[in-house]
Structure formats: C-alpha cells, structure tokens
Amino acid sequence: MSTSLYETDYHRWTQETAEQLRRGERALMEVGIDVPALLEEVEDLGKKEQNALQSRLAILIGHLLKWDEQPAKRSRSWQATIELQRKRIERLLQKSPSLRHYLPEILSDAYSDGILLAVKETGVDRDRFVTQYTLDEILTTKSVDKL
C-alpha cells in the first residue's frame, strides 16, 4: 500500500491540490463546482499550517527569552512550555516537511511576537530582550537546564 502526499506532506498536498484545481477549473465549473471558493478553502488549509508554525515558534522564542532574562524566576512550567513547543513544532514539520523552508521566512515575525509575549509575561522592558537565537538553537540546541 503506497502512502499519499496527503499523508506524507500535508502542506505540500494543499499547494499541489490548489494548482490541480486551477488547471481543471473550467471542467469543474461545468459540473457545478464553485472552484474559486474551493481553491480558497484548500489554500487556507495550507496557510493555517504556516500560521500554526509561526505561532508555536513565537511562543517558544518568548519562553526562551524569559528563561535567559530571568533565571531567578525559572519554573518547571516555563521548561515544560519550551519542551512542549519544540515537540509540537517537530510534529508539525513531520506532518508537513515542506513547511521547513518557511522557517527562515517567518523567523523575524515570530521573533517580534516572542518578544512581545516575553514583555507581557515578565513586565521587563522590550529593549532588554536583545538575545538573537539561531533557528537551530531555537528548535533543538538552546539548553534549558533541568530544574
């Protein structure tokens, strides 16, 4: 039994399905399918995956910043959130490997959101969050000491 693109890379499946719908638009419209609406829905499925990735990345960055900026306030909760977001990002990237190439593109916005999250949750001035992590540090290697 072969696996489908839907099973191996959901995001890429949404993009390729939308393109196939575009190519067959006239024939589909002749049988009464609202192709523009269908295209929009399929493309939105892919965008939701991208948005989920950016949101998880922002939460992860926010907690890494808090971890570094306020060592005296470190908690198991912060540690668990960091580990959880890393696992959820990895699962998302396993489900949709084509999302991996969006990481550099969304990093800046995720960083801005992460800083705002850290400011909101700590009350620390935004200018204190100057640490810049690489994607590798964010996703895997930035150490979070066990409490």
MIDOSE-1310 file (N, C-alpha, C; in nm, 2 decimals, decimal comma, always signed):
residues 147
msts	+0,08/-0,12/+0,00/+0,00/+0,00/+0,00/+0,09/+0,12/+0,00; +0,07/+0,21/-0,10/+0,16/+0,33/-0,11/+0,09/+0,44/-0,02; +0,18/+0,53/+0,03/+0,13/+0,64/+0,10/+0,12/+0,76/+0,01; +0,02/+0,84/+0,04/-0,01/+0,96/-0,05/+0,06/+1,08/+0,00
lyet	+0,07/+1,18/-0,08/+0,13/+1,31/-0,04/+0,05/+1,37/+0,08; -0,08/+1,35/+0,08/-0,17/+1,39/+0,19/-0,12/+1,34/+0,32; -0,07/+1,22/+0,32/-0,02/+1,15/+0,44/+0,13/+1,19/+0,48; +0,20/+1,22/+0,38/+0,35/+1,25/+0,40/+0,39/+1,39/+0,41
dyhr	+0,31/+1,48/+0,35/+0,34/+1,63/+0,35/+0,21/+1,70/+0,32; +0,13/+1,72/+0,43/+0,00/+1,78/+0,42/+0,01/+1,92/+0,35; +0,10/+2,01/+0,40/+0,11/+2,14/+0,34/+0,13/+2,14/+0,19; +0,23/+2,06/+0,15/+0,26/+2,04/+0,01/+0,13/+1,99/-0,07
wtqe	+0,06/+1,90/-0,01/-0,06/+1,85/-0,07/-0,16/+1,96/-0,09; -0,17/+2,05/+0,00/-0,27/+2,17/-0,02/-0,23/+2,25/-0,13; -0,10/+2,28/-0,15/-0,05/+2,36/-0,25/-0,06/+2,29/-0,39; -0,03/+2,17/-0,40/-0,04/+2,09/-0,53/-0,19/+2,07/-0,56
taeq	-0,27/+2,05/-0,47/-0,42/+2,03/-0,49/-0,48/+2,16/-0,55; -0,44/+2,27/-0,49/-0,49/+2,40/-0,54/-0,45/+2,42/-0,68; -0,32/+2,39/-0,71/-0,27/+2,40/-0,85/-0,35/+2,31/-0,95; -0,38/+2,19/-0,91/-0,45/+2,10/-0,99/-0,60/+2,15/-1,01
lrrg	-0,65/+2,21/-0,91/-0,79/+2,26/-0,92/-0,79/+2,38/-1,02; -0,68/+2,46/-1,02/-0,67/+2,57/-1,11/-0,66/+2,52/-1,26; -0,58/+2,42/-1,28/-0,57/+2,37/-1,41/-0,70/+2,31/-1,47; -0,78/+2,25/-1,38/-0,90/+2,19/-1,43/-1,03/+2,27/-1,39
eral	-1,01/+2,40/-1,37/-1,11/+2,49/-1,33/-1,23/+2,49/-1,42; -1,21/+2,50/-1,55/-1,32/+2,51/-1,64/-1,41/+2,38/-1,64; -1,35/+2,27/-1,64/-1,42/+2,14/-1,64/-1,50/+2,13/-1,51; -1,44/+2,16/-1,40/-1,50/+2,15/-1,27/-1,62/+2,25/-1,26
mevg	-1,61/+2,37/-1,31/-1,72/+2,47/-1,31/-1,83/+2,42/-1,40; -1,80/+2,35/-1,50/-1,91/+2,30/-1,59/-2,00/+2,19/-1,52; -1,94/+2,13/-1,42/-2,03/+2,03/-1,35/-2,08/+2,09/-1,22; -2,07/+2,22/-1,20/-2,13/+2,29/-1,09/-2,05/+2,31/-0,97
idvp	-1,92/+2,29/-0,97/-1,83/+2,31/-0,86/-1,79/+2,45/-0,85; -1,80/+2,51/-0,74/-1,76/+2,65/-0,72/-1,61/+2,65/-0,69; -1,53/+2,65/-0,80/-1,39/+2,64/-0,80/-1,32/+2,75/-0,72; -1,36/+2,88/-0,74/-1,29/+2,98/-0,67/-1,30/+2,96/-0,51
alle	-1,42/+2,92/-0,47/-1,44/+2,90/-0,33/-1,36/+2,78/-0,28; -1,36/+2,67/-0,36/-1,29/+2,55/-0,32/-1,14/+2,58/-0,32; -1,09/+2,66/-0,42/-0,95/+2,69/-0,42/-0,91/+2,77/-0,29; -0,99/+2,87/-0,26/-0,97/+2,95/-0,14/-0,96/+2,86/-0,01
eved	-1,05/+2,77/+0,00/-1,05/+2,68/+0,12/-0,93/+2,59/+0,12; -0,89/+2,53/+0,01/-0,77/+2,45/+0,01/-0,65/+2,53/+0,04; -0,63/+2,65/-0,02/-0,52/+2,73/+0,01/-0,52/+2,77/+0,16; -0,63/+2,80/+0,21/-0,64/+2,84/+0,35/-0,59/+2,73/+0,45
lgkk	-0,62/+2,60/+0,41/-0,57/+2,49/+0,49/-0,42/+2,50/+0,50; -0,35/+2,53/+0,39/-0,20/+2,54/+0,39/-0,16/+2,66/+0,47; -0,23/+2,77/+0,46/-0,20/+2,89/+0,54/-0,21/+2,87/+0,69; -0,31/+2,79/+0,73/-0,33/+2,75/+0,87/-0,21/+2,68/+0,92
eqna	-0,15/+2,59/+0,84/-0,03/+2,52/+0,88/+0,08/+2,62/+0,90; +0,10/+2,71/+0,81/+0,21/+2,81/+0,83/+0,18/+2,90/+0,95; +0,06/+2,94/+0,97/+0,03/+3,02/+1,09/+0,05/+2,95/+1,22; +0,02/+2,82/+1,22/+0,04/+2,74/+1,34/+0,19/+2,73/+1,37
lqsr	+0,27/+2,71/+1,26/+0,42/+2,70/+1,28/+0,47/+2,84/+1,34; +0,43/+2,95/+1,28/+0,47/+3,08/+1,33/+0,43/+3,10/+1,47; +0,31/+3,07/+1,51/+0,26/+3,09/+1,64/+0,34/+3,00/+1,75; +0,36/+2,88/+1,71/+0,44/+2,79/+1,80/+0,58/+2,84/+1,82
lail	+0,64/+2,89/+1,71/+0,78/+2,94/+1,71/+0,78/+3,07/+1,80; +0,68/+3,15/+1,79/+0,68/+3,27/+1,87/+0,67/+3,24/+2,02; +0,58/+3,14/+2,06/+0,57/+3,10/+2,20/+0,70/+3,05/+2,25; +0,77/+2,96/+2,17/+0,89/+2,91/+2,20/+1,00/+3,01/+2,23
ighl	+1,01/+3,11/+2,13/+1,11/+3,22/+2,15/+1,08/+3,30/+2,27; +0,95/+3,33/+2,29/+0,92/+3,41/+2,41/+0,96/+3,34/+2,54; +0,94/+3,21/+2,55/+0,98/+3,14/+2,67/+1,13/+3,13/+2,68; +1,20/+3,11/+2,57/+1,35/+3,11/+2,57/+1,40/+3,24/+2,62
lkwd	+1,34/+3,35/+2,57/+1,39/+3,48/+2,62/+1,36/+3,50/+2,77; +1,25/+3,46/+2,81/+1,22/+3,47/+2,96/+1,32/+3,39/+3,04; +1,35/+3,27/+2,99/+1,44/+3,18/+3,05/+1,58/+3,24/+3,07; +1,62/+3,31/+2,97/+1,75/+3,37/+2,97/+1,75/+3,50/+3,05
eqpa	+1,65/+3,58/+3,04/+1,64/+3,71/+3,11/+1,61/+3,70/+3,26; +1,54/+3,61/+3,30/+1,50/+3,60/+3,44/+1,53/+3,46/+3,50; +1,66/+3,43/+3,51/+1,70/+3,30/+3,56/+1,64/+3,27/+3,70; +1,63/+3,37/+3,79/+1,58/+3,35/+3,92/+1,43/+3,31/+3,92
krsr	+1,36/+3,34/+3,81/+1,21/+3,31/+3,81/+1,18/+3,19/+3,72; +1,29/+3,12/+3,68/+1,27/+2,99/+3,60/+1,18/+2,90/+3,68; +1,09/+2,83/+3,60/+1,00/+2,74/+3,66/+0,99/+2,61/+3,57; +0,93/+2,51/+3,64/+0,90/+2,39/+3,56/+0,80/+2,42/+3,45
swqa	+0,71/+2,51/+3,47/+0,61/+2,55/+3,37/+0,68/+2,61/+3,25; +0,78/+2,70/+3,27/+0,85/+2,75/+3,15/+0,92/+2,64/+3,08; +0,99/+2,56/+3,16/+1,07/+2,45/+3,10/+0,98/+2,36/+3,02; +0,86/+2,32/+3,08/+0,77/+2,24/+3,01/+0,71/+2,30/+2,88
tiel	+0,69/+2,43/+2,88/+0,64/+2,50/+2,76/+0,74/+2,50/+2,65; +0,87/+2,52/+2,69/+0,97/+2,51/+2,59/+0,98/+2,37/+2,52; +0,98/+2,27/+2,61/+0,99/+2,13/+2,56/+0,86/+2,10/+2,47; +0,75/+2,14/+2,52/+0,62/+2,11/+2,45/+0,62/+2,18/+2,31
qrkr	+0,66/+2,31/+2,31/+0,65/+2,38/+2,18/+0,75/+2,32/+2,08; +0,87/+2,28/+2,13/+0,97/+2,21/+2,04/+0,91/+2,08/+1,98; +0,84/+2,00/+2,07/+0,78/+1,88/+2,02/+0,67/+1,90/+1,92; +0,59/+2,00/+1,95/+0,48/+2,03/+1,86/+0,52/+2,09/+1,73
ierl	+0,63/+2,17/+1,73/+0,69/+2,22/+1,60/+0,74/+2,10/+1,53; +0,81/+2,01/+1,59/+0,87/+1,89/+1,52/+0,76/+1,81/+1,46; +0,65/+1,79/+1,54/+0,54/+1,71/+1,48/+0,48/+1,78/+1,36; +0,46/+1,91/+1,37/+0,41/+1,98/+1,26/+0,50/+1,97/+1,13
lqks	+0,63/+1,98/+1,16/+0,73/+1,96/+1,05/+0,73/+1,82/+0,99; +0,71/+1,72/+1,08/+0,70/+1,58/+1,03/+0,58/+1,56/+0,95; +0,46/+1,62/+0,99/+0,34/+1,61/+0,91/+0,35/+1,68/+0,78; +0,42/+1,79/+0,78/+0,43/+1,88/+0,66/+0,57/+1,92/+0,64
pslr	+0,66/+1,84/+0,59/+0,80/+1,87/+0,58/+0,83/+1,99/+0,49; +0,74/+2,02/+0,40/+0,76/+2,14/+0,31/+0,75/+2,27/+0,39; +0,70/+2,27/+0,51/+0,69/+2,39/+0,59/+0,83/+2,43/+0,64; +0,92/+2,34/+0,64/+1,06/+2,37/+0,69/+1,12/+2,48/+0,62
hylp	+1,10/+2,49/+0,49/+1,16/+2,61/+0,41/+1,10/+2,74/+0,45; +0,98/+2,74/+0,52/+0,92/+2,87/+0,56/+0,98/+2,92/+0,69; +1,06/+2,84/+0,76/+1,11/+2,88/+0,89/+1,20/+3,01/+0,88; +1,29/+3,02/+0,79/+1,37/+3,14/+0,78/+1,28/+3,26/+0,74
eils	+1,18/+3,24/+0,66/+1,09/+3,35/+0,62/+1,01/+3,40/+0,73; +0,96/+3,32/+0,83/+0,87/+3,36/+0,93/+0,95/+3,39/+1,06; +1,08/+3,37/+1,07/+1,15/+3,39/+1,19/+1,15/+3,53/+1,25; +1,16/+3,63/+1,16/+1,16/+3,77/+1,21/+1,02/+3,80/+1,28
days	+0,91/+3,77/+1,21/+0,78/+3,79/+1,27/+0,76/+3,71/+1,40; +0,81/+3,59/+1,40/+0,79/+3,51/+1,52/+0,88/+3,56/+1,63; +0,99/+3,62/+1,60/+1,08/+3,68/+1,70/+1,01/+3,80/+1,76; +0,95/+3,89/+1,68/+0,88/+4,00/+1,72/+0,77/+3,97/+1,82
dgil	+0,69/+3,86/+1,78/+0,58/+3,82/+1,86/+0,63/+3,76/+1,99; +0,74/+3,68/+1,98/+0,80/+3,62/+2,10/+0,85/+3,73/+2,20; +0,91/+3,83/+2,15/+0,95/+3,94/+2,24/+0,83/+4,01/+2,31; +0,72/+4,03/+2,23/+0,60/+4,09/+2,29/+0,54/+4,00/+2,40
lavk	+0,54/+3,87/+2,37/+0,50/+3,77/+2,47/+0,58/+3,78/+2,60; +0,71/+3,78/+2,58/+0,80/+3,79/+2,70/+0,78/+3,92/+2,77; +0,76/+4,03/+2,70/+0,74/+4,16/+2,77/+0,61/+4,15/+2,85; +0,51/+4,10/+2,79/+0,37/+4,09/+2,85/+0,38/+4,00/+2,98
etgv	+0,45/+3,89/+2,97/+0,45/+3,80/+3,08/+0,55/+3,83/+3,19; +0,65/+3,92/+3,16/+0,75/+3,95/+3,26/+0,75/+4,09/+3,31; +0,69/+4,18/+3,23/+0,69/+4,32/+3,26/+0,83/+4,39/+3,24; +0,92/+4,31/+3,18/+1,05/+4,36/+3,15/+1,05/+4,45/+3,03
drdr	+1,12/+4,56/+3,02/+1,13/+4,65/+2,91/+1,17/+4,57/+2,78; +1,11/+4,59/+2,67/+1,14/+4,53/+2,55/+1,28/+4,54/+2,51; +1,35/+4,65/+2,54/+1,49/+4,67/+2,50/+1,59/+4,57/+2,57; +1,54/+4,51/+2,68/+1,63/+4,41/+2,75/+1,64/+4,28/+2,67
fvtq	+1,54/+4,25/+2,58/+1,54/+4,12/+2,51/+1,62/+4,14/+2,38; +1,75/+4,13/+2,39/+1,84/+4,15/+2,28/+1,90/+4,03/+2,22; +1,88/+3,92/+2,30/+1,94/+3,79/+2,25/+1,88/+3,75/+2,12; +1,97/+3,71/+2,03/+1,92/+3,65/+1,90/+1,96/+3,51/+1,89
ytld	+1,87/+3,42/+1,88/+1,90/+3,28/+1,87/+1,89/+3,24/+1,72; +1,97/+3,14/+1,69/+1,96/+3,08/+1,55/+1,84/+2,99/+1,55; +1,80/+2,95/+1,43/+1,69/+2,85/+1,42/+1,73/+2,72/+1,49; +1,85/+2,68/+1,47/+1,90/+2,56/+1,54/+1,89/+2,57/+1,69
eilt	+1,93/+2,68/+1,74/+1,92/+2,70/+1,89/+1,78/+2,70/+1,93; +1,69/+2,76/+1,86/+1,55/+2,77/+1,90/+1,49/+2,63/+1,90; +1,51/+2,56/+1,79/+1,44/+2,43/+1,78/+1,51/+2,31/+1,85; +1,64/+2,32/+1,87/+1,70/+2,20/+1,93/+1,81/+2,22/+2,03
tksv	+1,90/+2,31/+2,01/+2,02/+2,31/+2,09/+2,03/+2,41/+2,20; +1,94/+2,51/+2,21/+1,94/+2,60/+2,32/+1,91/+2,53/+2,44; +2,01/+2,52/+2,53/+1,99/+2,44/+2,65/+1,89/+2,51/+2,75; +1,81/+2,42/+2,80/+1,72/+2,46/+2,91/+1,75/+2,37/+3,03
dkl	+1,83/+2,42/+3,12/+1,88/+2,35/+3,23/+1,76/+2,29/+3,31; +1,78/+2,16/+3,35/+1,67/+2,10/+3,43/+1,67/+2,16/+3,57; +1,55/+2,18/+3,61/+1,53/+2,25/+3,75/+1,53/+2,14/+3,85
